[in-house]
Amino acid sequence: MSEYLMEVRNLHTSFFTDAGEVQAVNGVSFTLKKGKILGIVGESGSGKSVTAYSIMSILDDAGKVTEGEILYNGEDVLKYSKKKIHNFRGKNVSIIFQDPMTSLNPVFTIGNQLEEAILLHTGRSRKEAREHAIKMLELVGVNEPGKRVKQYPYELSGGMRQRVMIAMALACEPDILIADEPTTALDVTIQAQILELMQELQERMGMSIILVTHDLGVIAEMCDEIIVMYGGRVCERGTAEDIFYHPSHEYTKGLLNSIPNITRIKERLKPIAGTPINLLSMPLGCAFATRCDNAMKICLTVVPDELTLSDTHKAACWLNVRKLTEETIKEVDHG
């Protein structure tokens, strides 16, 4: 058995539209060990959510994985039969979607929606499913769970609905939980509560989490590894310390500079210049080159490979190659 719970290798996902092929994910690779939390960060259109949906095999009809492997316990999920992929979703891997306001069906009670997931993936009876649903709501901190199962989504607050979504995702005790922007549309206080709850449940249940977000601040203290994506590619990967204190890709630096900092309260926030690239027409070189103040000629024409900067830190940026080359030349000259 593989040492990794999940391995994504050279994943390519495209959407085939009337306007042409939208290359949403371009060669993404990463690994996930049991009990670890992986953060995937990037702005809208970076490919992070499409990566998550590719893992779950819940792409839109126009979407297709065109290349790569998604290995779960050494088996390629992309080769699963319809029945096996149906069991895989929910039982082995679950997902919390972005918006709790629209992810729950407004015409069914909370209890009905929780019980449906439990009945689909476990051998419990309807009575046992109801008892388990109440237990899961209690686990995620929903008050009066026996009363809540009889209520409809509109009767709950946004934070409470997000807790219901987490309960639904964890109802079948999956090995991996994918959280796609789990704090969207929630106020800051509730955001903190939801993230703290996820971390507490992860430690208690021993599951792995893939946390998808556009906000680096959200994952600063949660993740064992962080992946920064832009234009469907991985720009940089490393520990929180690597990413926050030693950023080595210009896009990562741009994201960090756009975060409010209490030590620089009088300074204006510096937004990333330009606009996101057109995925219908991917550039020849680095996807971020046209928005990068330090871009070189090679950046426009050749895609950089990931350069290993330390045991835990990698970045795909030609500036790192130039820096390493200059340091090597200095050492030779002084030698």
Beta strands, then each sheet from edge to edge (+ up, - down):
strand 1: 6-17
strand 2: 20-32
strand 3: 37-41
strand 4: 63-72
strand 5: 75-76
strand 6: 93-96
strand 7: 176-180
strand 8: 208-213
strand 9: 225-230
strand 10: 233-238
strand 11: 307-308
strand 12: 314-315
sheet 1: 2+ 1- 4+ 5-
sheet 2: 6+ 7+ 8+ 3+ 9+ 10- 12+ 11-
end
